[in-house]
């Protein structure tokens, strides 16, 4: 690392075996974990907390000032977990007074040109494909895959193990374990291929299918469907995740096909 070609604030905390390529800017109040690689022309602003063994590619901006007129300079952070990869020209804003933090979990892949706005919480093992645009205050749970050029409205919540088709407009919450596509965004079955790859048994997958048949295909409203699910389908982690997600949804969940 030729420090003469970079600007690294003397108060930045750089771990062991970190590689910082030329023409990179690292501000004060930054922490970078051991073994992380920072490519050329990267900007890492105040408040960044970057984990171990991450890779951040050229042109990325981490912990940018939020694009929010309510932001008044409060001290907030951006947290990135271990082993996460951030590709070219990604922009990640730091938090505001709402959540105080924008957070990306471990082992996630954020592909080129993705924008992640302030106060977003993204889980572990997520993939955001090229040019995904994430509005402020969005929550995305573990193992979600968001197709390229998808736009996610602010305050939306996306459940775990979800797959969303490329080019989608996400205006409503997307419950866990499903596939979502079409315009307007619609339930397209459960993400059975992804679930099998992650070790879900056929029995668990069948239970999830039964839950969503009741929720989306029974003709019942959500309250009736949830009561039916909890009466007829045995208790499980998946059942409880789905029912809790639907009950807590503030924006409402996406529609079923034909609704």
Long-range contacts (C-beta under 8 A, 24 or more apart in sequence): 15-52, 21-58, 30-63, 33-82, 45-94, 47-75, 47-76, 47-77, 47-78, 47-94, 47-95, 48-77, 48-78, 48-80, 48-94, 49-77, 49-78, 49-79, 49-80, 50-80, 51-80, 51-81, 51-82, 51-83, 51-84, 51-106, 52-82, 52-83, 53-82, 53-83, 54-80, 54-82, 54-83, 54-84, 54-85, 54-86, 55-84, 55-85, 55-86, 56-86, 57-85, 57-86, 57-87, 57-88, 57-90, 57-112, 58-88, 58-89, 59-88, 59-89, 60-86, 60-87, 60-88, 60-89, 60-90, 60-91, 60-92, 61-90, 61-91, 61-92, 62-86, 62-92, 63-92, 63-93, 63-94, 63-102, 64-91, 64-92, 64-93, 64-94, 65-93, 65-94, 66-93, 66-94, 66-95, 66-96, 66-117, 66-118, 66-119, 66-136, 67-93, 67-117, 67-118, 68-93, 68-96, 68-117, 68-118, 68-136, 70-96, 70-97, 71-96, 71-97, 71-118, 72-97, 74-100, 76-100, 76-101, 76-102, 77-101, 77-102, 78-102, 78-103, 78-104, 79-103, 79-104, 80-104, 81-105, 81-106, 81-107, 81-108, 81-124, 82-106, 82-107, 83-107, 84-108, 84-109, 84-110, 85-109, 85-110, 86-110, 87-111, 87-112, 87-114, 88-112, 88-113, 89-113, 90-114, 90-115, 90-116, 91-115, 91-116, 92-116, 93-117, 93-118, 93-136, 94-118, 95-119, 96-136, 98-137, 99-137, 105-142, 111-148, 117-154, 123-160, 129-166, 141-176, 143-194, 143-198, 145-194, 153-251, 155-250, 155-251, 156-251, 157-245, 157-249, 157-251, 159-241, 159-242, 159-245, 160-241, 161-191, 161-194, 161-195, 161-198, 162-191, 163-191, 163-194, 170-254, 171-251, 172-251, 172-252, 172-253, 172-254, 172-255, 173-245, 173-249, 173-250, 173-251, 173-252, 173-253, 173-254, 174-253, 174-254, 175-215, 175-242, 175-245, 175-246, 175-249, 175-253, 175-254, 176-238, 176-241, 176-242, 176-245, 177-208, 177-212, 177-238, 177-242, 178-212, 180-254, 182-257, 184-254, 184-255, 185-254, 185-255, 186-254, 186-255, 186-256, 186-257, 187-212, 187-216, 187-254, 187-255, 187-256, 187-257, 188-257, 204-236, 204-238, 207-233, 207-234, 207-236, 207-238, 207-239, 208-238, 208-242, 211-238, 211-239, 211-242, 212-242, 215-242, 215-246, 215-256, 216-256, 216-257, 216-259, 217-256, 222-246, 222-253
